């Protein structure tokens, strides 16, 4: 009876019945802005092969895989690969790989800002605060937000709709370049 009552007041986890399929390789495809072939805007259920997630509001986390996915109304709105572990979020490092220009791309916690700019070119915008550096790369309806620690180590790679498309966000980040980017 107590278990039944607890289940009534527990937040709904839409991934509870998901079965992990380890035969599907974890790949962030930077050419197509996809996670394992799944695109932003698709149904969350397309990620069922990841297995059950930890749900915190609109964010689903897969700590052993180093992946988090943001959702709204059952659709994927962004995803992130934690290249470095995030102990404060109980998140392990990304256990998959990256693909860029149709080839495997070796990104790791040891990747520096210079490495990233050498690989991807100059970002549309660079922001630095007392915690991190964020490089913003713009691709129409997609944006990469690459977070680097102040000790010059790659932490997080986010693919999302462009927050810098919003004039208020550009003002908050101090963006002085015209929008949209050329």
C-alpha positions, 0 to 999 in steps of 0.5 A, a space after each residue: 500500500 505504501 508503495 502504491 501511495 508513493 507512486 501516486 505522488 512521484 513525478 512522472 518519468 516517461 522513460 521508465 519502461 525504456 530498454 537500453 540498446 547498447 548496440 546503437 553507438 552514441 554519436 553526436 553528428 555535428 554535420 547534421 546536428 543530431 544525437 544518434 540520428 535523432 534531431 531536435 524537434 523529434 519525439 522524445 520516444 526516439 531516444 528510447 534506446 538510451 534506457 531510463 533517464 533521471 528526470 528533473 523538470 524538462 531535462 532528462 539525464 543519462 549520467 552513465 552516458 554523459 548525455 542530457 536532453 531538454 524537452 518540451 511537450 514530448 519533443 526534444 528541444 536540445 541535447 548536451 554531451 558532457 565531455 568532462 564529468 560534472 560532479 555537481 550534476 552527478 554526470 559522468 563523461 560522454 561515453 560516445 564519439 563525435 563525427 564532423 565532416 563525415 569523420 570521427 572527431 576526437 574531442 576530449 576534456 583535454 581539448 583546448 579553446 585553440 584546438 576547437 577554433 583550429 577545428 571549427 574556425 572562429 566562433 560567431 561569439 565568444 563569452 567569458 565570465 568568472 566560471 567558463 568560456 562559451 563559444 557560440 557557433 551559428 548554423 541557421 536553426 541550430 547553435 553549438 554552445 561549447 563550454 570550456 573551463 577557465 583552465 582551458 579544458 572542454 566541458 560541455 557541447 550543446 546543440 540547441 536552437 540559437 539562443 542568440 537569435 533573441 535580441 535580449 540574449 544577445 544583449 545579455 551576452 554583450 554581442 556586438 556583431 550583426 544578426 543573423 550571422 553571414 
